Amino acid sequence: MDQDEFVIFAELNREAFERILDELMNHYPQVQFGRQGDDWIWVHLPDGVIEIDTFFSNNLQVKGKANQLSSAAELLGRISPKLILEIFNPPIADLTR
């Protein structure tokens, strides 16, 4: 897998958007978000942005570059396991890019 390839690391429960956002804002200083038909959260990290959105799914998809696997795993570790629907191991290609 190309380390610059965009991938989907996991899917989260969209119904829990606000709870997921609260958990992330408690751990990360730079978080952007919005709810405009689709839900989206961008978590800014030293190795780039991890995107969480519903742009191409009914669930929240956790996306980023393949080389951000450890950052994505850390981020998912900060979210209640009850809110995680599936973690893809290995991540799947984000074919929307």
NUDREN-764531 format. One line per 10 residues: number of its first residue (from 0); their letters; for each residue x, y, z of N, C-alpha, C, O. Coordinates in Angstrom, 1 decimal, always signed. Each point is the difference from the previous one (the first is absolute). Example, Ala and Ser with C-alpha at 12.3 -4.5 7.8 and 13.67 -1.06 7.14 Angstrom:
NUDREN-764531
0	as	+13.2 -5.7 +7.8 -0.9 +1.2 +0.0 +0.9 +1.2 +0.0 +1.0 +0.0 +0.7  -1.4 +1.1 -1.4 +0.9 +1.1 +0.0 -0.8 +1.1 +0.8 +0.5 +1.1 +0.1 $
This chain:
NUDREN-764531
0	mdqdefvifa	+0.8 -1.2 +0.0 -0.8 +1.2 +0.0 +0.9 +1.2 +0.0 +0.9 +0.2 +0.8  -1.2 +0.8 -1.7 +0.7 +1.2 -0.1 -0.3 +0.8 +1.3 -1.1 +0.2 +0.4  +2.2 +0.3 +0.3 -0.2 +0.7 +1.2 -0.7 +1.4 -0.1 -0.5 +0.5 +0.9  +0.5 +0.0 -2.2 -0.7 +1.3 -0.2 -1.5 -0.3 -0.5 -0.7 +1.0 -0.2  +0.3 -2.2 +0.1 -1.3 -0.4 -0.4 -1.0 +0.4 +1.1 +0.3 -0.3 +1.2  -1.5 +0.8 -1.6 -1.0 +0.3 +1.0 -0.8 -1.3 +0.3 -0.3 -0.7 -0.9  +0.1 +0.5 +2.2 -0.6 -1.3 +0.4 -1.1 +0.4 +1.0 -0.1 +1.0 +0.6  -0.8 -2.1 -0.4 -1.0 +0.1 +1.1 +0.5 -0.9 +1.1 +0.1 -1.2 -0.2  +0.1 +1.7 +1.4 +0.4 -0.8 +1.1 -1.1 -0.6 +0.8 +0.2 -1.1 +0.5  -1.4 +1.7 -0.5 -1.1 -0.5 +0.8 -1.3 +0.7 -0.3 +0.0 +1.0 -0.7 $
10	elnreaferi	-1.1 -1.6 +1.2 -1.3 +0.6 -0.1 -0.5 +0.2 +1.4 +0.1 -0.9 +0.9  -0.7 +2.0 -0.6 -0.6 +0.4 +1.3 -1.5 +0.2 -0.1 -0.5 +0.2 -1.1  -0.2 -0.3 +2.2 -1.4 +0.2 +0.1 -0.3 +1.5 -0.2 +0.3 +0.8 +0.8  -1.0 -0.5 -1.9 -0.4 +1.4 -0.3 -0.9 +0.6 +1.0 +0.0 +1.2 +0.3  -0.8 -2.1 +0.3 -1.0 +0.5 +1.0 +0.7 +0.6 +1.3 -0.5 +0.8 +0.7  +1.8 -1.2 -0.6 +0.8 +0.5 +1.2 +0.9 +1.1 -0.4 +1.0 +0.2 +0.7  -1.3 +0.6 -1.7 +0.9 +1.0 -0.5 +0.4 +1.0 +1.1 +1.2 +0.2 +0.2  -2.1 +0.3 +0.6 +0.3 +0.9 +1.1 +0.9 -0.6 +1.1 +0.9 +0.7 +0.5  -1.2 -1.9 -0.2 +0.9 -0.7 +1.0 +1.4 -0.2 -0.5 +0.9 +0.2 +0.7  -0.8 -0.7 -1.9 +1.3 -0.1 -0.7 +0.8 +1.3 +0.0 +1.1 +0.0 +0.3 $
20	ldelmnhypq	-1.8 +1.0 -0.7 +0.6 +1.4 -0.1 +0.5 +0.4 +1.4 +1.1 +0.5 +0.1  -1.9 -0.7 +0.9 +0.4 +0.4 +1.4 +1.2 -0.8 +0.4 +0.9 +0.6 +0.6  -0.9 -1.9 -0.8 +1.2 -0.8 +0.4 +1.3 +0.5 -0.7 +1.0 +0.1 +0.6  -1.2 +0.2 -1.9 +1.2 +0.5 -0.8 +0.5 +1.4 +0.5 +1.2 +0.2 +0.1  -2.2 +0.6 +0.1 +0.4 +1.4 +0.5 +0.6 +0.0 +1.4 +0.8 +0.9 +0.3  -1.0 -1.9 +0.5 +0.6 -0.2 +1.3 +1.4 -0.4 -0.1 +0.8 +0.2 +0.9  -0.3 -0.7 -2.1 +1.3 -0.6 -0.1 +0.9 +0.7 -1.1 +1.2 -0.1 +0.1  -1.8 +0.9 -1.0 +0.7 +0.6 -1.0 -0.3 +1.5 -0.1 -1.1 +0.4 +0.1  +2.2 +0.4 -0.1 -0.2 +1.5 +0.0 -0.6 +0.6 -1.3 -0.6 +1.1 +0.1  +0.8 -1.8 -1.2 -0.4 +0.6 -1.2 -1.0 -0.9 -0.8 +0.4 -0.9 -0.7 $
30	vqfgrqgddw	-1.7 +1.2 +0.9 -1.1 -0.8 -0.6 -1.0 +0.9 -0.6 -0.4 +1.0 +0.6  +0.1 -1.2 -1.9 -1.0 +0.7 -0.7 -1.2 -0.9 -0.3 +0.2 -1.3 -0.1  -1.4 +1.8 +0.0 -1.1 -0.9 -0.2 -1.2 +0.8 -0.6 +0.0 +1.2 +0.0  -0.9 -1.9 -0.6 -1.2 +0.6 -0.5 -1.1 -1.0 -0.2 +0.2 -1.2 -0.1  -1.4 +1.7 -0.1 -1.2 -0.9 -0.3 -0.8 +0.8 -1.0 -0.8 +0.9 +0.4  +1.0 -1.2 -1.6 -0.7 +0.7 -1.1 -0.6 -1.0 -1.0 +0.5 -0.1 -1.1  -1.4 -0.7 +1.5 -0.5 -1.1 -0.8 +0.9 -1.2 +0.2 -0.5 -1.1 +0.2  +1.8 +1.2 -0.3 +0.9 -1.0 +0.4 +0.7 +0.4 +1.3 +0.1 +1.2 +0.3  +0.4 -2.1 +0.5 +0.7 +0.3 +1.2 +1.5 -0.2 -0.3 +0.4 -0.9 -0.7  +0.4 +1.8 +1.3 +1.5 -0.1 -0.3 +0.8 +0.5 +1.2 -0.4 +1.0 +0.7 $
40	iwvhlpdgvi	+1.5 -1.6 -0.4 +0.9 +0.4 +1.0 +1.4 -0.2 -0.6 +0.3 -1.0 -0.6  +0.5 +2.1 +0.8 +1.4 -0.1 -0.4 +0.9 +0.1 +1.2 -0.1 +1.0 +0.8  +0.9 -1.9 -0.5 +0.9 +0.0 +1.1 +1.4 +0.3 -0.5 +0.6 -0.9 -0.7  +0.0 +2.0 +1.0 +1.3 +0.4 -0.4 +1.1 -0.6 +0.9 +0.0 +0.3 +1.2  +0.9 -1.0 -1.8 +1.1 -0.7 +0.7 +1.3 +0.4 -0.6 +0.0 +0.5 -1.1  +1.1 -0.8 +1.8 +1.3 +0.3 -0.6 +0.3 -0.6 -1.4 +0.7 +0.6 -0.8  -1.3 -1.8 +0.6 +0.3 -0.7 -1.3 -1.2 +0.3 -1.0 +0.0 -0.7 -1.0  -0.8 +1.6 +1.2 -1.1 +0.4 -0.9 -1.4 -0.1 +0.6 -0.1 -0.1 +1.2  -0.9 +0.2 -2.0 -1.4 +0.0 +0.5 -0.6 -1.4 -0.2 +0.1 -0.6 -1.0  -0.7 +0.2 +2.1 -0.9 -1.2 +0.0 -1.4 +0.6 -0.3 -0.5 +0.8 +0.8 $
50	eidtffsnnl	-0.2 -1.3 -1.8 -1.3 +0.4 -0.3 -1.0 -1.0 +0.4 +0.2 -1.2 -0.2  -1.3 +1.7 +0.8 -1.1 -0.9 +0.4 -1.2 +0.6 -0.6 -0.4 +1.1 +0.3  -0.3 -1.8 -1.3 -1.1 +0.6 -0.6 -1.0 -1.0 -0.6 +0.2 -1.2 +0.0  -1.3 +1.7 -0.4 -1.1 -0.8 -0.6 -0.2 +0.4 -1.5 -1.0 -0.3 -0.6  +2.1 +0.8 +0.0 -0.2 +0.5 -1.4 -0.4 -1.1 -1.0 -0.7 +0.2 -0.9  +1.2 -1.4 +1.1 -0.2 -1.2 -0.9 -0.6 -1.2 +0.7 +0.2 -1.1 -0.5  -0.7 +1.3 +1.7 -0.5 -1.1 +0.8 -1.1 +0.4 +1.0 -0.1 +1.2 +0.3  -0.8 -2.1 +0.1 -0.9 +0.3 +1.0 +0.6 +0.1 +1.4 -0.6 +0.5 +0.9  +1.8 -1.2 -0.8 +0.7 +0.0 +1.3 +1.1 +1.1 -0.1 +0.4 +0.4 -1.1  +0.2 -0.1 +2.3 +1.1 +0.9 +0.0 +1.3 -0.8 -0.4 +0.2 -1.1 +0.6 $
60	qvkgkanqls	+0.5 +1.5 -1.6 +1.2 -0.7 -0.4 +1.2 +0.7 +0.4 +0.1 +1.2 -0.1  +0.8 -1.9 +0.7 +1.3 +0.6 +0.5 +1.0 -0.2 -1.1 +0.3 -1.2 -0.4  +0.2 +2.3 -0.2 +0.9 -0.1 -1.2 +1.3 +0.8 +0.2 +0.1 +0.9 +0.8  +0.8 -1.3 -1.6 +1.3 +0.7 +0.0 +1.0 -0.7 -1.0 -0.4 -0.9 -0.7  +1.6 +1.3 +0.8 +1.0 -0.6 -0.8 +0.4 -1.3 +0.6 +0.0 -0.1 +1.3  +0.4 -0.9 -2.0 +0.4 -1.3 +0.5 +1.1 +0.1 +1.0 +0.1 -0.7 +1.0  +0.8 +1.7 -1.1 +1.1 +0.2 +0.9 -0.4 +0.6 +1.4 +0.8 +0.1 +0.9  -2.1 +0.2 -0.8 -0.5 +0.5 +1.3 -0.7 -1.1 +0.8 -0.8 +0.3 +0.9  +1.1 -1.6 -1.2 -0.6 -1.1 +0.7 +0.2 +0.1 +1.5 -1.0 -0.2 +0.8  +2.1 +0.6 -0.3 +0.2 +0.0 +1.5 -0.8 +1.2 +0.6 -0.5 -0.1 +1.1 $
70	saaellgris	+0.5 +1.2 -1.8 -0.8 +1.1 +0.5 -1.5 -0.3 +0.0 -0.7 +0.3 +0.9  +0.2 -1.0 -1.9 -1.4 -0.4 -0.1 -0.3 -1.0 +1.1 -1.0 +0.1 +0.7  +1.9 -1.0 -0.4 -0.2 -1.0 +1.1 +0.0 +0.7 +1.3 -0.8 -0.4 +0.9  +1.6 +1.4 -0.7 +0.0 +0.8 +1.3 -1.3 +0.7 +0.1 -0.6 +0.0 +1.1  +0.1 +0.6 -2.2 -1.2 +0.8 +0.0 -1.2 -1.0 +0.4 -0.8 +0.3 +0.8  +0.8 -1.4 -1.5 -1.1 -1.0 +0.3 +0.0 -0.5 +1.4 -1.0 -0.4 +0.6  +2.2 +0.4 +0.0 +0.2 -0.4 +1.4 -0.6 +1.0 +1.0 -0.3 -0.4 +1.1  +0.0 +1.6 -1.6 -0.6 +1.0 +0.9 -1.5 +0.1 -0.2 -0.7 +0.7 +0.7  +0.2 -1.6 -1.5 -1.5 +0.0 -0.3 -0.5 -1.3 +0.7 +0.6 -1.1 -0.1  -1.8 +1.2 +0.8 -0.6 -1.1 +0.6 -0.2 -1.1 -1.0 -0.5 +0.2 -1.0 $
80	pklileifnp	+1.0 -1.4 +1.4 -0.2 -1.2 -0.9 -1.4 -0.2 -0.5 -0.3 -0.6 -1.0  -0.7 +1.0 +1.9 -1.4 -0.2 -0.4 -0.4 +0.8 -1.2 -1.0 -0.3 -0.6  +1.8 +1.4 +0.3 -0.4 +0.9 -1.1 +0.7 -0.4 -1.3 -0.2 +0.5 -1.1  +1.1 -1.5 +1.2 +0.8 -0.5 -1.2 -0.8 -1.1 -0.6 -0.2 -1.1 +0.6  -0.2 +1.2 -1.9 -0.7 -1.1 -0.6 +1.0 -1.0 -0.6 -0.3 -1.2 +0.1  +1.4 +1.6 -0.7 +0.9 -0.9 -0.6 +1.4 +0.7 -0.2 +0.0 +1.2 -0.4  +1.0 -1.9 +0.7 +1.4 +0.4 -0.3 +0.5 -0.8 -1.1 +0.0 -1.3 +0.1  +0.5 +1.9 -1.1 +0.5 -0.8 -1.2 +1.5 -0.3 +0.2 +0.8 +0.9 +0.1  -0.5 -2.2 -0.1 +1.4 -0.4 +0.2 +0.3 -1.0 -1.1 -0.4 -1.2 +0.2  +1.1 +1.6 -1.2 +0.6 +1.3 -0.3 -1.1 +1.0 -0.5 -1.1 -0.4 -0.4 $
90	piadltr	+1.5 +1.7 +0.5 -1.0 +1.0 -0.5 -0.3 -0.2 -1.5 +0.7 -0.7 -0.7  -1.9 +1.1 +0.3 -0.4 -0.1 -1.4 +0.2 +1.3 -0.7 -0.1 +1.0 +0.5  +0.3 -1.2 -1.8 +0.3 +1.2 -0.9 -1.2 +0.9 +0.0 -1.2 -0.5 -0.1  +1.4 +1.8 +0.2 -1.1 +1.0 -0.1 +0.0 +0.3 -1.5 +0.7 +0.8 -0.5  -1.7 -1.4 -0.2 -0.1 +0.1 -1.5 -0.7 +1.4 -0.4 -0.2 +0.2 -1.2  -0.1 +0.6 +2.2 -0.6 +1.3 -0.3 +1.0 +1.0 -0.4 -0.3 +1.1 -0.4  +1.6 -1.4 +0.6 +1.0 +1.0 -0.2 +0.6 -0.2 -1.4 +0.9 +0.8 -0.4 $
